[in-house]
Amino acid sequence: MLRDHPGRSIIAGYIAQLATSIVLLHSPECIVIGGGVTEGGDLLPEVRRATQRLLGDYLPPLQHEAQVADLIRAPALGPDSAIAGAMLMARDALRSGS
């Protein structure tokens, strides 16, 4: 999605609402967001900022940008990590006969 597209902030806001709900309901160590959100490299920071705004001062450990960036991450193994993981799980299931 283009940087000046009007839908960018809307999409970032929706993803931030999801991330905020996940944080408040489950207290995860991290949230990995991949796919088109991380492809351009510039929507994920917008998601992080929106999440931080939504959380407000409710969670002191997430009041700083670096802490939110540590929580909401791009896949460490790159854009194809989900499909690679699925393929490995399928291979393992075939080998074990499940």
Secondary structure by P-SEA (a helix, b strand, c coil): ccccccaaaaaaaaaaaaaaaaaacccccbbbbbccccccccaaaaaaaaaaaaacccccccccaaaaaaaccccccccaaaaaaaaaaaaaaaaacc
